């Protein structure tokens, strides 16, 4: 019995020694496939990368789990890497740069005004008196050939009597010279013919409108004395009319002399008035910081009146030459310029400085910084840019041209 007890104690001792040895030296011999545990610096929400958390869990901002930030993560030199799951959580959208024909939109308000090139001044041909006015108020409509005023010109009497006396002599040369002297006194040919037919001086003259229009200015009254060449009336027409359009200086390259435009008036819904840019005025309006242009608009039915407001847009024209363009929402405006987030594949993104051009239909021309086929982020790019800045992955964005390699 004593021998059995001693044998059991010996076996137990050996088993305990073997267990101690295995426990003491089993962890000291590393295996080739063992991987060290990654150290977590903090957890963060990709949608709010500036907020850090000291333990994992659900984000208080979005319905998503916090993402760990590991100590061994080395950001790339010129970009950031985002997993497919994170891209889905961020709602990222990527589109390609491609060639498009961009026609910049142009819409502005314009004021109808009188075409000053059509203004006609009716002066007094000689010193005299206004005996009778047929037009008594400004803005009065007149027809072509309608009388405006009757003048009494007594200073013509002596010259006309001399002409009649010369005609009786029968000398053609003297008669022709005397007639020319009457013309030099601004005597209308119709008055001279009346003198020849009647054989008596004609000192009363009726002034008439050469064209249909309205009296823009009335500078005389009945009984007033007038001098030679003094303006009495100013007549204007409404076909054509001017549109004076105000537009921002950012669209200075859109409107040019000869550009065809369409005008729309609330007074005549559904009607379109066509015109052409006659002049682009050289001075900027300092109060409104806008440019002005004159548009000559046909107005045969005289529906448009001076002072009316109309909406002006560029008429349909030939499409412009295709240019490299990307969606407008892909652009990130900074204090120093404009940039985009370029996708280089495999979940890697980097910032590229670009030079934008004209914009139209939701697309913007890119003059430098990208090439056709490059993929840019159009949704979620601001979050990527913010994350990259916090991680110092983009201390300086790629210079123009580097992103197009």
Secondary structure as GFF3:
##gff-version 3
##sequence-region A 1 405
A	DSSP	alpha_helix	2	25	.	.	.	ID=ss1
A	DSSP	beta_strand	40	45	.	.	.	ID=ss2
A	DSSP	beta_strand	48	53	.	.	.	ID=ss3
A	DSSP	beta_strand	67	70	.	.	.	ID=ss4
A	DSSP	beta_strand	80	81	.	.	.	ID=ss5
A	DSSP	alpha_helix	84	90	.	.	.	ID=ss6
A	DSSP	beta_strand	93	96	.	.	.	ID=ss7
A	DSSP	beta_strand	98	100	.	.	.	ID=ss8
A	DSSP	beta_strand	107	114	.	.	.	ID=ss9
A	DSSP	three_ten_helix	116	118	.	.	.	ID=ss10
A	DSSP	beta_strand	120	123	.	.	.	ID=ss11
A	DSSP	beta_strand	128	133	.	.	.	ID=ss12
A	DSSP	beta_strand	141	142	.	.	.	ID=ss13
A	DSSP	beta_strand	147	152	.	.	.	ID=ss14
A	DSSP	alpha_helix	156	169	.	.	.	ID=ss15
A	DSSP	alpha_helix	172	184	.	.	.	ID=ss16
A	DSSP	alpha_helix	189	198	.	.	.	ID=ss17
A	DSSP	beta_strand	204	208	.	.	.	ID=ss18
A	DSSP	beta_strand	213	218	.	.	.	ID=ss19
A	DSSP	beta_strand	225	226	.	.	.	ID=ss20
A	DSSP	beta_strand	231	236	.	.	.	ID=ss21
A	DSSP	beta_strand	241	248	.	.	.	ID=ss22
A	DSSP	three_ten_helix	249	251	.	.	.	ID=ss23
A	DSSP	beta_strand	260	264	.	.	.	ID=ss24
A	DSSP	three_ten_helix	266	268	.	.	.	ID=ss25
A	DSSP	beta_strand	273	280	.	.	.	ID=ss26
A	DSSP	beta_strand	290	297	.	.	.	ID=ss27
A	DSSP	beta_strand	309	314	.	.	.	ID=ss28
A	DSSP	beta_strand	323	327	.	.	.	ID=ss29
A	DSSP	three_ten_helix	328	330	.	.	.	ID=ss30
A	DSSP	beta_strand	332	333	.	.	.	ID=ss31
A	DSSP	beta_strand	338	345	.	.	.	ID=ss32
A	DSSP	beta_strand	348	360	.	.	.	ID=ss33
A	DSSP	beta_strand	363	368	.	.	.	ID=ss34
A	DSSP	beta_strand	375	379	.	.	.	ID=ss35
A	DSSP	alpha_helix	381	390	.	.	.	ID=ss36
A	DSSP	three_ten_helix	402	404	.	.	.	ID=ss37
###
